[in-house]
Amino acid sequence: LHDVGKIIEFEVTTSIKIGEEGMLRGHTVIGEELVREKAKQTGLDTHTLRKLSHMILAHHGEHEYGAPKEPMFVEAVLVYYADEMDAKASQFERIKKDT
């Protein structure tokens, strides 16, 4: 869910590249907006929606890594570390495949 904005961030042609909207806003902001719009349609309470939005905006962990906000509660930290571990596992699998 935290990377849902990537479906708009990237353009798919004969290759995949970041499109104009992705360059200007990034998948984190795009994804948070997508989730917020859909969540409002479901009647999700404001407190839960704010926490969900924060987890999406904070999933890169630090400003220097592209996070508009840094994690401010334990669930947001867990999403950040889960995303980090997923990236590291994918990197390991690529290296393993190439050797």
C-alpha positions, 0 to 999 in steps of 0.5 A: 500500500505504501508504494501504490503511487508508483503506478502513476509515478512510472511511465511504461513504454518499451522501458520503464521510467519516471514520468512527469508527475512522478518527477514533480511529486513522487510515488509517496505523495501520489500514493498518499493522495490515492489512498486518502481519496479511496479511504474517504469513500469507505468512511474510514475514521479521521484518526485512522486515515491520518495514521495511514497517510503518515505511514505512507508519507514516512515509509522512506524513513528520513528526509534525505531518502525522500520521506516528506515526513519521518516516522512518528509512531511505531507502526510507521517505523515498522512500515519503514523497516519492512520496506527496507528489508524488502529492498535488501532482500530483492537486491540479494536475490538479484545478486544471487541470480547473477552469480 
